[in-house]
Amino acid sequence: MTEKENINEETVNQTNLQEEYLKSMDELEEGQVVDGTIIQVTSDTVFIDIGYKSEGKISITEFEEAPQVGDVIKVVLVKKESRDGQIIVSKKKYDEKKIWKDIKDADQNGTAVKGKITKSVKGGFEVTLGPDLKAFLPISKADVVKIEDPAPYIGLESMFYIERLYSEKKINIVLNRRKYIADERAKKKEEFYNSVAVGDTVEGTVKTIATFGAFIDLGGFDGLLHINDMSWGHVTKPKEFVKKGQKIQLKVINLDKENDKINLSLKHFKENPWDTFEDRYHINDVITGRVTKLTDFGAFIELEEGIEGMAHISEFSWVKKINNPKDVFKTGDEVKCMILGYNLGEGKISLGIKQVQDNPWDTIDQKYPVGTELERKIVKITNTGAFIELEEGIDGFLHGDDISWLKKVKNIGSMYKVGDAVKTVIVGCDKVNKRIRLGIKQLTENPWSVLAKNYPKGSIIEGEISNKTEFGLFVKVEGGIEGLVNKSNIDEEFVEDIAKALEKFNVGDKIKTMVIEINPKKQKLGLSIKEYKKSLQREEISRYMSENEEPKATLGDFLKH
């Protein structure tokens, strides 16, 4: 083929292409949706090729995001040719057409449309569904929970059901987001129940934390992570195990579709330490644990993660009376204790703290044998006596009867007060019943015993009249002991007139009497003036009889003399 022939053929081909192009353009109608390819993007304009002799121009403001060269988009052909010979296309008009079609389809089919909550209005929110297309969302239909503060919802992009659609000319659209959320949750939950089994691992987000555990968002619906399923051990603060907004892996431990309950667990990722408890622990083992919780009645102590026991307040000390565990320990303290018992079925361990310490009562009788004299302070006074602290946690008791040999002490508080240092002696030590008895009077010899020894019955004793009564005389003798001269033992000469006999004596008079009764146990001393005088008479008789040489002298002779 010659060069001339080639040129002629090329001219014919170009003419044919132009004719085909014009023919295809003639088939397009203004208002029709066409595909176009982006060929250039500037700061304010996007150039698009729809296959016509000139490119279309679109303002970049019609795009939500800056497009890229080569992107194919749909536009509306507004005019095939303007005054300056350009075609006019619009992406905005296409978007409006599409959005309106989607809204009508959604209304007819019950499907959802996408929108953005843009502002709060009376009774609800204004939602933008597209360019210049607004809808109303009642606040009661905005969420599945009651909305107290609308501010967090502004700017939220979401899907909505069409609640009502009035007309195209005067557009009035009412939306419902609450039903959409509820439907989506129901779908996801149904899918969850159908696809997940007990023992499976799932991922969720910590939604809310309560005192009894945490609610986990599993994708629009909640499962419960109970406080008891956070750890095999004792958990008091759920916030120590999970944080709000945290994504975590959990084990499904219960699925109850009928009652709509999903129970989750963290602890089931680990072996239950109670299953192997007896391999590691035995009764009377001494271990070191950490105090996790203090109560009015004792302390919870963690031996290892998941293994926790309780030491009752009575097991804290052999000797100290502890009223509040917080006076001894604080949370986090390490403490040495002994295993006293356990119940695997209930997951309970009884611990003792005092058992790892020496019991001072075991050797108390060696440390404080009877007869030990000491001086200590009074820590408590009662109606019957006083408690005296021998050492921290060990008290001795001083009974009122052990204060004086002679005086009956009815009110010890009138003699001593708390804090007074008192010298005492150990008079009894019962380590079995944990009792120590103290005495003050035992520091000196019992004057009654001394008196009974020095002045047995029939002895003559001198004393001072301390009191006169209608029934006799009280006489204070050696050792400060008071004896009684009964009225019948005052004077034989005045038996008929006791009052006259008593007139002879005054308080303070010193007199001699005879001991006619002495009983140290009953602290009773009986004296007699009458018997004393008789003893004098007997002495005189004896003396006379010994001095008289006539062996046949008689009592009558003595009386005559």
C-alpha positions as CSV (number, residue, x, y, z in Angstrom):
1,M,0.0,0.0,0.0
2,T,1.3,3.4,-1.0
3,E,1.8,6.3,1.4
4,K,-1.2,8.1,-0.2
5,E,-3.4,5.1,0.4
6,N,-2.3,5.0,4.1
7,I,-3.2,8.6,4.6
8,N,-6.6,8.1,3.0
9,E,-7.3,5.1,5.2
10,E,-6.4,6.9,8.4
11,T,-8.6,9.9,7.5
12,V,-11.5,7.5,6.9
13,N,-11.0,5.8,10.3
14,Q,-10.9,9.1,12.2
15,T,-14.1,10.2,10.4
16,N,-15.8,6.9,11.4
17,L,-14.7,7.3,15.1
18,Q,-16.1,10.9,15.2
19,E,-19.3,9.8,13.7
20,E,-19.6,6.9,16.3
21,Y,-18.8,9.3,19.1
22,L,-21.4,11.9,18.0
23,K,-23.9,9.2,17.5
24,S,-23.3,7.9,21.1
25,M,-23.5,11.5,22.5
26,D,-26.8,12.0,20.6
27,E,-28.1,9.0,22.5
28,L,-27.4,10.7,25.9
29,E,-30.0,12.8,27.5
30,E,-29.6,15.8,29.8
31,G,-30.3,14.7,33.3
32,Q,-29.0,11.2,32.6
33,V,-26.5,9.5,35.0
34,V,-23.2,8.7,33.3
35,D,-19.8,7.3,34.4
36,G,-16.8,9.5,34.2
37,T,-13.1,9.1,34.8
38,I,-11.2,11.7,36.8
39,I,-8.3,13.0,34.7
40,Q,-7.1,16.0,36.8
41,V,-7.5,17.4,40.3
42,T,-6.6,21.0,41.3
43,S,-7.1,22.9,44.5
44,D,-10.7,23.8,43.6
45,T,-11.7,21.8,40.5
46,V,-12.0,18.2,39.5
47,F,-11.8,17.5,35.7
48,I,-13.7,14.5,34.5
49,D,-13.9,12.7,31.1
50,I,-17.2,11.2,30.2
51,G,-16.1,10.4,26.6
52,Y,-17.2,13.7,25.0
53,K,-15.2,16.3,23.0
54,S,-14.6,18.3,26.1
55,E,-14.1,17.5,29.8
56,G,-16.5,18.2,32.5
57,K,-15.6,20.3,35.5
58,I,-16.8,19.7,39.1
59,S,-16.2,21.9,42.2
60,I,-14.1,20.0,44.6
61,T,-16.5,21.0,47.4
62,E,-18.9,18.4,46.0
63,F,-16.6,15.7,47.3
64,E,-16.4,14.7,50.9
65,E,-12.9,13.4,50.4
66,A,-10.4,14.6,47.7
67,P,-10.6,12.2,44.7
68,Q,-7.7,10.6,42.9
69,V,-6.8,10.7,39.2
70,G,-8.2,7.5,37.6
71,D,-11.2,7.2,39.9
72,V,-14.4,6.4,38.1
73,I,-17.5,8.2,39.5
74,K,-21.1,8.6,38.5
75,V,-22.4,12.1,37.6
76,V,-25.5,13.7,36.2
77,L,-25.2,15.2,32.6
78,V,-26.7,18.6,33.2
79,K,-26.0,20.1,29.7
80,K,-24.4,18.6,26.6
81,E,-22.9,21.9,25.7
82,S,-22.8,25.3,27.4
83,R,-22.3,28.7,25.7
84,D,-18.6,28.2,25.7
85,G,-18.9,24.7,24.3
86,Q,-18.3,22.8,27.6
87,I,-20.4,20.0,28.9
88,I,-21.9,20.6,32.4
89,V,-21.9,17.6,34.8
90,S,-22.8,17.4,38.6
91,K,-21.8,14.9,41.2
92,K,-24.0,16.7,43.8
93,K,-27.1,16.1,41.7
94,Y,-26.2,12.4,41.3
95,D,-25.7,12.1,45.1
96,E,-29.1,13.8,45.7
97,K,-30.8,11.4,43.3
98,K,-29.1,8.4,44.8
99,I,-29.8,9.4,48.4
100,W,-33.4,10.1,47.7
101,K,-33.8,6.7,46.0
102,D,-32.0,5.0,48.9
103,I,-34.4,6.7,51.3
104,K,-37.5,5.6,49.4
105,D,-36.2,2.1,49.1
106,A,-35.4,2.0,52.8
107,D,-38.9,3.2,53.6
108,Q,-40.5,0.6,51.4
109,N,-38.2,-2.3,52.3
110,G,-37.6,-1.5,56.0
111,T,-33.9,-1.2,55.6
112,A,-31.6,1.4,57.2
113,V,-29.9,4.5,55.8
114,K,-26.7,6.2,56.9
115,G,-26.7,9.6,58.4
116,K,-25.0,12.0,60.8
117,I,-26.4,13.7,63.8
118,T,-25.5,17.3,63.3
119,K,-27.3,19.3,66.1
120,S,-29.7,19.1,69.0
121,V,-33.2,20.5,68.4
122,K,-36.4,20.7,70.5
123,G,-37.5,17.2,71.2
124,G,-34.5,15.4,69.6
125,F,-31.8,15.8,66.9
126,E,-31.4,17.0,63.4
127,V,-29.8,14.4,61.2
128,T,-28.1,15.0,57.8
129,L,-28.7,12.2,55.3
130,G,-27.1,13.9,52.4
131,P,-26.5,17.4,50.8
132,D,-29.4,19.6,51.8
133,L,-31.3,16.7,53.1
134,K,-32.3,16.8,56.8
135,A,-34.3,14.5,59.0
136,F,-35.7,14.6,62.5
137,L,-34.7,12.0,65.2
138,P,-36.8,12.1,68.3
139,I,-34.7,11.8,71.5
140,S,-36.8,8.9,72.6
141,K,-35.8,7.0,69.4
142,A,-32.1,8.0,69.5
143,D,-30.8,5.2,71.7
144,V,-31.7,2.1,73.7
145,V,-30.8,3.9,76.9
146,K,-32.4,7.1,78.3
147,I,-30.4,10.2,77.1
148,E,-29.7,12.7,79.8
149,D,-27.1,14.8,77.9
150,P,-27.5,15.2,74.1
151,A,-24.0,16.7,73.6
152,P,-22.1,13.4,73.2
153,Y,-24.4,12.4,70.3
154,I,-23.6,15.5,68.2
155,G,-21.4,14.4,65.2
156,L,-22.3,10.8,65.6
157,E,-22.5,8.8,62.3
158,S,-24.9,5.9,62.4
159,M,-27.6,3.9,60.6
160,F,-31.3,4.8,61.0
161,Y,-34.6,3.3,60.1
162,I,-37.1,5.5,58.3
163,E,-39.9,6.0,60.8
164,R,-42.1,8.2,58.6
165,L,-41.6,9.8,55.1
166,Y,-44.2,12.4,54.1
167,S,-43.5,13.8,50.6
168,E,-40.8,14.6,48.0
169,K,-41.8,18.2,47.4
170,K,-41.9,19.1,51.1
171,I,-39.5,16.6,52.6
172,N,-40.3,15.6,56.1
173,I,-38.4,12.5,57.4
174,V,-38.6,11.0,60.9
175,L,-35.9,8.5,61.9
176,N,-35.5,5.8,64.5
177,R,-32.1,4.8,65.7
178,R,-33.2,2.9,68.8
179,K,-34.9,0.2,66.8
180,Y,-32.0,-0.2,64.5
181,I,-29.6,-0.7,67.4
182,A,-32.0,-3.2,69.1
183,D,-32.3,-5.2,65.8
184,E,-28.6,-5.3,65.3
185,R,-28.0,-6.4,68.8
186,A,-30.6,-9.1,68.4
187,K,-29.0,-10.4,65.2
188,K,-25.5,-10.4,66.7
189,K,-26.7,-12.1,69.9
190,E,-28.5,-14.7,67.9
191,E,-25.4,-15.3,65.9
192,F,-23.4,-15.5,69.1
193,Y,-25.7,-18.1,70.6
194,N,-25.5,-20.2,67.4
195,S,-21.8,-20.0,66.9
196,V,-20.3,-19.9,70.5
197,A,-20.2,-22.8,73.0
198,V,-19.3,-23.0,76.7
199,G,-15.5,-23.1,77.0
200,D,-14.9,-20.9,73.9
201,T,-12.7,-17.9,74.2
202,V,-14.3,-14.6,73.1
203,E,-13.1,-11.0,73.0
204,G,-15.1,-8.1,74.5
205,T,-14.8,-4.6,75.8
206,V,-15.3,-3.6,79.4
207,K,-18.4,-1.5,79.4
208,T,-19.3,-0.8,83.0
209,I,-17.8,-1.9,86.3
210,A,-20.0,-2.6,89.4
211,T,-19.3,-3.8,92.9
212,F,-20.4,-7.3,91.9
213,G,-18.4,-7.5,88.6
214,A,-18.2,-6.0,85.1
215,F,-20.5,-5.9,82.1
216,I,-18.6,-6.8,78.9
217,D,-19.7,-5.6,75.5
218,L,-19.5,-8.5,73.1
219,G,-20.6,-6.5,70.0
220,G,-23.8,-4.7,70.9
221,F,-24.9,-7.0,73.7
222,D,-23.5,-7.7,77.1
223,G,-22.1,-10.6,79.0
224,L,-21.4,-10.6,82.8
225,L,-18.0,-11.1,84.3
226,H,-18.9,-11.7,87.9
227,I,-16.4,-10.8,90.7
228,N,-16.2,-14.4,91.7
229,D,-15.0,-15.3,88.1
230,M,-12.2,-12.8,88.0
231,S,-9.8,-14.9,90.0
232,W,-9.7,-18.2,91.9
233,G,-8.8,-16.1,94.9
234,H,-10.9,-13.6,96.9
235,V,-11.6,-10.4,94.9
236,T,-12.8,-7.3,96.6
237,K,-12.2,-4.6,94.0
238,P,-13.1,-5.5,90.3
239,K,-11.2,-2.4,89.2
240,E,-8.0,-4.2,90.1
241,F,-8.6,-6.8,87.4
242,V,-10.4,-4.9,84.6
243,K,-10.5,-1.3,83.4
244,K,-13.4,0.5,81.6
245,G,-12.9,0.5,77.8
246,Q,-10.3,-2.3,78.0
247,K,-10.4,-5.1,75.4
248,I,-10.0,-8.5,77.0
249,Q,-10.1,-12.2,76.2
250,L,-12.6,-14.2,78.3
251,K,-13.8,-17.7,78.6
252,V,-17.6,-18.5,78.2
253,I,-18.7,-20.5,81.2
254,N,-22.5,-20.3,80.8
255,L,-24.9,-19.7,78.0
256,D,-28.6,-19.5,78.8
257,K,-30.5,-18.4,75.7
258,E,-33.9,-18.8,77.3
259,N,-33.1,-16.4,80.1
260,D,-30.7,-14.4,78.0
261,K,-27.7,-14.8,80.3
262,I,-24.0,-15.0,79.2
263,N,-21.5,-15.6,81.9
264,L,-17.8,-15.0,81.3
265,S,-14.6,-15.7,83.2
266,L,-11.0,-14.6,83.5
267,K,-10.0,-17.2,86.1
268,H,-10.8,-20.2,83.8
269,F,-7.8,-19.5,81.7
270,K,-5.8,-20.9,84.7
271,E,-6.0,-24.2,86.5
272,N,-8.1,-24.2,89.7
273,P,-5.4,-24.2,92.4
274,W,-7.8,-25.9,94.8
275,D,-7.5,-29.1,92.7
276,T,-3.9,-29.5,93.7
277,F,-4.1,-27.9,97.2
278,E,-3.3,-31.0,99.2
279,D,-0.2,-31.6,97.1
280,R,1.3,-28.4,98.5
281,Y,-0.3,-27.7,101.9
282,H,-1.0,-29.7,105.0
283,I,-2.4,-29.1,108.5
284,N,0.1,-27.5,110.8
285,D,2.2,-26.2,107.9
286,V,3.7,-22.8,108.6
287,I,3.5,-20.5,105.6
288,T,3.9,-16.8,104.8
289,G,0.9,-15.1,103.2
290,R,-0.3,-11.6,102.3
291,V,-3.2,-9.8,104.0
292,T,-5.9,-9.1,101.4
293,K,-8.9,-8.0,103.5
294,L,-9.6,-7.0,107.1
295,T,-13.0,-7.4,108.8
296,D,-14.3,-7.0,112.3
297,F,-13.8,-10.7,113.0
298,G,-10.4,-11.4,111.4
299,A,-8.1,-11.2,108.4
300,F,-8.2,-12.8,105.0
301,I,-4.7,-14.0,104.0
302,E,-3.7,-15.1,100.5
303,L,-1.3,-18.0,100.4
304,E,-0.9,-17.9,96.6
305,E,-3.0,-16.6,93.7
306,G,-6.4,-18.3,94.1
307,I,-5.7,-19.8,97.6
308,E,-6.9,-17.6,100.5
309,G,-7.6,-18.4,104.1
310,M,-9.0,-16.6,107.1
311,A,-7.4,-16.0,110.5
312,H,-10.0,-15.3,113.2
313,I,-9.3,-12.5,115.6
314,S,-9.2,-15.0,118.4
315,E,-6.2,-16.7,116.7
316,F,-4.1,-13.5,116.6
317,S,-2.4,-13.7,120.0
318,W,-2.1,-16.0,123.0
319,V,-2.3,-13.2,125.5
320,K,-3.4,-9.9,123.9
321,K,-7.1,-9.1,123.7
322,I,-7.5,-7.6,120.2
323,N,-10.7,-5.7,119.5
324,N,-9.9,-4.7,115.9
325,P,-7.7,-6.5,113.4
326,K,-6.8,-3.2,111.9
327,D,-4.9,-2.4,115.1
328,V,-2.5,-5.2,114.2
329,F,-2.4,-5.5,110.4
330,K,-3.0,-3.5,107.3
331,T,-3.9,-4.7,103.8
332,G,-0.8,-5.9,102.0
333,D,1.1,-7.0,105.1
334,E,3.1,-10.2,104.9
335,V,2.3,-12.5,107.8
336,K,3.5,-15.9,109.0
337,C,0.7,-18.2,109.9
338,M,-0.2,-21.9,110.5
339,I,-2.8,-24.0,108.7
340,L,-5.3,-25.2,111.3
341,G,-7.8,-26.8,109.0
342,Y,-9.4,-26.6,105.6
343,N,-12.5,-27.6,103.5
344,L,-11.8,-28.2,99.9
345,G,-15.5,-28.4,98.9
346,E,-16.2,-24.9,100.3
347,G,-12.7,-23.6,99.4
348,K,-12.0,-22.5,103.0
349,I,-8.9,-22.5,105.1
350,S,-8.6,-21.8,108.8
351,L,-5.4,-20.1,109.8
352,G,-3.7,-19.2,113.1
353,I,-1.2,-16.5,113.7
354,K,-0.5,-17.1,117.4
355,Q,0.4,-20.7,116.7
356,V,3.7,-19.7,115.1
357,Q,4.6,-17.9,118.4
358,D,5.5,-19.2,121.8
359,N,2.6,-19.4,124.2
360,P,3.7,-17.6,127.4
361,W,1.1,-19.5,129.4
362,D,3.0,-22.7,128.8
363,T,5.8,-21.5,131.1
364,I,3.9,-18.9,133.2
365,D,4.3,-20.9,136.4
366,Q,8.0,-20.9,136.0
367,K,8.2,-17.2,135.2
368,Y,5.8,-16.2,138.0
369,P,6.0,-18.9,140.8
370,V,3.8,-18.6,143.9
371,G,5.6,-16.3,146.3
372,T,7.1,-14.0,143.7
373,E,6.9,-10.4,144.8
374,L,6.5,-7.7,142.2
375,E,5.3,-4.1,141.6
376,R,3.0,-3.4,138.7
377,K,0.3,-1.0,137.6
378,I,-3.5,-1.4,137.9
379,V,-5.1,-1.6,134.4
380,K,-8.7,-2.2,135.4
381,I,-10.9,-2.0,138.5
382,T,-14.1,-4.1,139.1
383,N,-16.6,-4.5,141.9
384,T,-14.7,-7.4,143.3
385,G,-11.0,-6.4,142.7
386,A,-8.4,-5.1,140.3
387,F,-6.6,-6.4,137.3
388,I,-2.8,-5.7,137.4
389,E,-0.7,-6.1,134.2
390,L,2.3,-8.3,134.8
391,E,3.5,-8.0,131.2
392,E,1.8,-7.1,127.9
393,G,-1.3,-9.3,127.5
394,I,-1.0,-11.1,130.9
395,D,-2.9,-9.7,133.9
396,G,-3.1,-10.9,137.5
397,F,-6.2,-10.4,139.6
398,L,-6.1,-8.8,143.1
399,H,-9.3,-9.7,144.9
400,G,-10.6,-7.3,147.6
401,D,-10.3,-10.1,150.1
402,D,-6.6,-10.3,149.5
403,I,-5.8,-6.7,150.3
404,S,-6.0,-6.8,154.1
405,W,-5.9,-9.4,156.8
406,L,-8.0,-7.3,159.1
407,K,-10.1,-4.9,157.0
408,K,-13.0,-6.0,154.8
409,V,-12.6,-4.1,151.5
410,K,-15.9,-3.5,149.8
411,N,-14.9,-0.9,147.3
412,I,-11.4,-1.2,146.0
413,G,-11.9,1.9,143.9
414,S,-11.9,4.0,147.0
415,M,-8.3,2.8,147.7
416,Y,-6.8,2.6,144.3
417,K,-7.2,4.0,140.8
418,V,-6.2,2.8,137.3
419,G,-2.5,3.5,136.7
420,D,-1.5,3.1,140.4
421,A,1.6,1.0,140.9
422,V,1.0,-1.6,143.6
423,K,3.3,-4.0,145.3
424,T,1.8,-7.5,145.4
425,V,2.8,-11.2,145.6
426,I,1.8,-14.2,143.5
427,V,-0.6,-16.3,145.6
428,G,-1.9,-18.5,142.8
429,C,-1.0,-19.5,139.2
430,D,-3.4,-21.6,137.1
431,K,-1.8,-21.9,133.6
432,V,-4.6,-24.3,132.4
433,N,-7.3,-21.7,133.0
434,K,-5.0,-18.8,132.4
435,R,-5.5,-17.2,135.8
436,I,-3.0,-15.6,138.2
437,R,-4.1,-14.5,141.6
438,L,-2.3,-11.7,143.5
439,G,-2.3,-10.5,147.0
440,I,-1.2,-7.6,149.1
441,K,-1.9,-8.9,152.6
442,Q,0.2,-12.0,151.8
443,L,3.3,-9.7,151.8
444,T,3.1,-9.9,155.6
445,E,2.4,-12.7,158.0
446,N,-1.2,-13.2,159.0
447,P,-1.6,-11.4,162.3
448,W,-4.4,-13.8,163.2
449,S,-2.0,-16.7,162.9
450,V,0.6,-14.8,164.9
451,L,-2.0,-14.0,167.6
452,A,-3.2,-17.6,167.8
453,K,0.3,-18.8,168.1
454,N,1.3,-16.3,170.8
455,Y,-2.0,-16.2,172.6
456,P,-3.8,-19.5,172.6
457,K,-7.0,-20.1,174.4
458,G,-6.6,-19.3,178.1
459,S,-3.9,-16.7,177.5
460,I,-4.0,-13.3,179.2
461,I,-3.8,-10.4,176.7
462,E,-3.8,-6.7,177.1
463,G,-5.7,-4.3,174.8
464,E,-7.4,-1.0,174.4
465,I,-11.2,-0.6,174.3
466,S,-12.1,0.6,170.8
467,N,-15.9,0.6,171.0
468,K,-18.7,0.2,173.5
469,T,-22.0,-1.4,172.5
470,E,-25.1,-2.6,174.3
471,F,-23.9,-6.2,173.8
472,G,-20.3,-5.7,175.0
473,L,-16.9,-4.2,174.5
474,F,-14.6,-4.3,171.5
475,V,-11.0,-4.5,172.5
476,K,-8.1,-3.9,170.0
477,V,-5.1,-6.1,170.8
478,E,-1.7,-7.0,169.4
479,G,-1.6,-6.8,165.6
480,G,-4.5,-4.5,165.4
481,I,-7.0,-7.3,165.8
482,E,-10.3,-6.6,167.5
483,G,-11.8,-9.0,170.0
484,L,-15.2,-8.9,171.7
485,V,-15.9,-9.0,175.4
486,N,-19.5,-10.1,175.4
487,K,-21.7,-8.5,178.1
488,S,-21.9,-11.8,179.8
489,N,-18.1,-11.9,180.2
490,I,-17.6,-8.4,181.7
491,D,-18.0,-8.9,185.4
492,E,-19.7,-11.6,187.4
493,E,-20.6,-9.0,190.1
494,F,-22.8,-7.0,187.7
495,V,-24.5,-9.7,185.7
496,E,-27.9,-8.4,186.7
497,D,-27.1,-4.8,185.7
498,I,-25.0,-4.8,182.5
499,A,-25.4,-1.1,181.9
500,K,-23.9,-0.4,185.3
501,A,-21.0,-2.8,184.5
502,L,-20.3,-1.0,181.2
503,E,-20.2,2.4,183.0
504,K,-16.9,1.3,184.5
505,F,-15.2,1.3,181.1
506,N,-14.5,4.0,178.5
507,V,-13.2,3.9,174.9
508,G,-9.4,4.2,175.2
509,D,-9.1,2.4,178.5
510,K,-6.4,-0.3,178.5
511,I,-7.6,-3.5,180.1
512,K,-6.5,-7.1,180.5
513,T,-8.7,-10.0,179.4
514,M,-8.5,-13.8,178.9
515,V,-8.7,-15.3,175.4
516,I,-11.7,-17.7,175.5
517,E,-11.9,-18.3,171.7
518,I,-9.6,-17.7,168.8
519,N,-10.3,-18.8,165.2
520,P,-8.0,-17.3,162.5
521,K,-10.0,-18.8,159.6
522,K,-13.2,-17.1,160.8
523,Q,-11.2,-14.1,162.2
524,K,-13.0,-14.4,165.5
525,L,-11.5,-13.5,168.9
526,G,-13.5,-13.9,172.1
527,L,-12.3,-12.2,175.3
528,S,-13.4,-12.3,178.9
529,I,-12.8,-9.9,181.8
530,K,-14.7,-12.2,184.1
531,E,-12.4,-15.2,183.2
532,Y,-9.4,-13.0,183.6
533,K,-10.4,-12.1,187.2
534,K,-11.1,-15.8,187.9
535,S,-7.6,-16.6,186.7
536,L,-6.2,-14.1,189.1
537,Q,-8.1,-15.7,192.0
538,R,-6.8,-19.1,191.0
539,E,-3.3,-17.8,191.0
540,E,-3.7,-16.3,194.5
541,I,-5.1,-19.6,195.7
542,S,-2.2,-21.5,194.2
543,R,0.3,-19.1,195.8
544,Y,-1.4,-19.3,199.2
545,M,-1.5,-23.1,199.0
546,S,2.2,-23.2,198.2
547,E,3.1,-20.8,201.1
548,N,0.9,-22.5,203.8
549,E,2.8,-25.1,205.8
550,E,-0.2,-26.8,207.3
551,P,-1.1,-29.5,204.9
552,K,-4.7,-29.7,206.0
553,A,-5.6,-26.2,205.2
554,T,-8.9,-25.9,203.3
555,L,-10.5,-23.5,201.0
556,G,-12.6,-22.3,203.9
557,D,-9.4,-21.4,205.7
558,F,-8.3,-19.4,202.7
559,L,-11.5,-17.5,202.6
560,K,-11.3,-16.8,206.3
561,H,-7.8,-15.5,205.7
